C-alpha cells in the first residue's frame, strides 16, 4: 500500500492504522462475509454505516 494512510486511517489520518493499512492477513470468514454482502442486489448500508461497522470490528 502506498503512503496515503501512513499516519493512520480516517478522513483526516487521525485514527490509528487498521489491519488493512498495516497489511495484515484478513481472515477467510471476513472475506466470505464481504463477498456475500457484495453479491446482494442494491445498497445494504450507507457509507457512514459501513465506516461505523468497520470501526466496530
QUIURMO-V854807 format. One record per pair of residues at least 12 apart in sequence whose ideal C-beta (glycine too) atoms are under 8 Angstrom apart, sorted by sequence separation. I is the first residue (numbers start at 1). J is the second residue. D is the distance in Angstrom with one decimal. If there is no record, write none. Layout:
# QUIURMO-V854807
I:J:D  I:J:D
This chain:
# QUIURMO-V854807
5:17:6.5  9:21:5.7  8:21:7.6  5:21:4.5  1:21:6.6  1:23:6.4  30:57:7.9  18:54:7.5  15:55:7.9
